[in-house]
């Protein structure tokens, strides 16, 4: 499995796709897109999703939204995978399929495809981590909070870094550990993540953290995050990983 940021930068930030006319394009999929938010980008993505499904249904001469496994020009697609591209969960191959179909239905072309992706496509935190770990990108963050690390020495690239707000039982964010450095009695964690409304897919340094342990021995650190408040960060090996979505 590739290192987390190597995967992000080579797959999502340098995504090669082919349009319907055979034109090869290079795309940058780096925008944060969380389907639970009510922002303009979510509305744009929903409209783009509907336009794509209308195009498929129109070609097949069936009612919207069309079959779960439509065959267009000899290629069979998974409609649910196409739809999740517009909800922050798209695997690289799903994004390639969306771009090809969108160009077929004249929703984009070589001149506008970069803007089409920036406007309508992106990743949320577990959308990115799920595709990196080869898991269903709809897997909830809490399901990755297994096999918690008990010492800084146990934390390794590819681990999950899981964020909880103070006093809240469910986690709100997940990142993939890319680098760990011990600095005196503290440690530094650099992650690959898709986060924030404007940050998007990035390699981010969470700075120096002070290691602590719960009564049961689980390693954690505390961090005050601007706009969020006091948070507790855990580190976990997570469930068994699959093959990264390429």
C-alpha positions, -999 to 999 in steps of 0.1 A, spaced: 0 0 0 13 34 -9 22 59 18 -9 81 26 3 113 10 19 96 -19 -15 80 -26 -33 113 -23 -10 133 -45 -5 107 -72 -41 95 -74 -64 124 -65 -42 154 -72 -29 140 -105 -60 121 -116 -58 110 -153 -91 106 -170 -103 102 -206 -132 121 -221 -157 106 -245 -138 118 -275 -106 102 -263 -90 134 -249 -67 126 -220 -71 151 -191 -53 156 -158 -75 166 -129 -70 178 -94 -96 165 -70 -88 184 -38 -119 202 -26 -137 193 6 -172 181 0 -195 169 28 -229 158 18 -244 166 53 -236 203 48 -260 228 32 -235 249 12 -236 261 -24 -210 235 -33 -235 208 -21 -263 223 -42 -240 225 -72 -230 189 -68 -266 177 -64 -275 195 -96 -246 180 -115 -255 145 -102 -291 150 -114 -279 162 -148 -257 132 -153 -285 108 -143 -309 126 -166 -284 121 -194 -281 84 -187 -319 80 -184 -324 99 -216 -300 78 -236 -316 46 -223 -351 60 -228 -361 51 -192 -374 71 -163 -351 91 -141 -329 81 -123 -324 50 -145 -313 15 -135 -289 6 -108 -265 -8 -134 -269 12 -166 -251 1 -198 -240 31 -219 -221 27 -251 -212 -9 -242 -199 -1 -207 -219 -10 -176 -217 14 -146 -228 12 -110 -252 41 -105 -247 43 -67 -209 47 -73 -215 74 -98 -238 92 -74 -213 91 -45 -188 111 -65 -211 141 -59 -213 134 -21 -177 134 -11 -171 97 -14 -159 91 -50 -132 65 -57 -107 76 -85 -123 51 -110 -158 64 -102 -146 100 -108 -131 89 -142 -165 73 -151 -184 105 -141 -161 127 -162 -164 104 -192 -201 103 -190 -204 140 -183 -185 148 -215 -206 123 -235 -238 142 -224 -222 176 -232 -221 186 -195 -184 193 -198 -155 192 -222 -117 195 -223 -119 233 -217 -143 231 -188 -136 198 -171 -113 212 -145 -140 237 -134 -166 209 -135 -146 189 -110 -138 219 -88 -174 229 -87 -191 195 -83 -166 169 -70 -147 166 -38 -140 144 -7 -150 144 29 -127 129 56 -139 93 56 -145 94 19 -107 99 14 -97 74 42 -121 48 30 -108 49 -5 -72 49 8 -78 18 29 -99 1 3 -130 2 25 -165 13 17 -161 52 17 -195 54 36 -179 35 65 -185 57 96 -156 72 114 -163 53 146 -158 19 128 -122 28 123 -116 34 160 -104 -1 168 -70 -15 178 -60 17 195 -23 24 200 -10 25 235 24 42 230 38 68 206 63 41 194 33 21 182 19 48 159 29 43 123 21 57 88 -12 43 77 -28 45 111 -60 63 118 -60 96 137 -95 100 151 -109 132 166 -135 136 193 -150 168 206 -149 172 243 -180 156 259 -192 141 226 -193 103 222 -191 101 184 -160 112 165 -162 140 140 -131 137 119 -105 111 107 -71 115 91 -44 90 80 -11 92 97 17 100 72 46 108 95 54 106 132 83 123 149 93 122 186 105 156 199 116 153 235 86 143 256 62 153 228 55 139 194 46 155 160 20 139 137 17 148 100 -14 134 83 -31 131 49 -67 143 53 -96 160 36 -108 186 61 -123 221 66 -145 240 43 -116 255 24 -86 233 32 -96 202 13 -72 174 6 -39 182 22 -8 170 40 -12 187 74 10 190 104 -10 188 137 21 201 156 35 190 188 13 168 210 18 156 245 11 119 249 -13 107 276 -29 74 284 -64 65 295 -70 43 325 -72 13 301 -39 23 285 -50 38 252 -28 66 239 -44 100 233 -35 137 230 -55 168 236 -57 197 212 -77 229 210 -88 233 174 -99 268 162 -137 268 154 -142 234 171 -129 237 206 -112 212 229 -107 178 213 -92 144 222 -72 126 195 -68 88 194 -46 67 172 -58 34 159 -47 6 137 -83 3 126 -99 -27 110 -82 -50 84 -74 -29 54 -81 -37 18 -65 -26 -15 -65 12 -21 -90 24 -47 -71 35 -77 
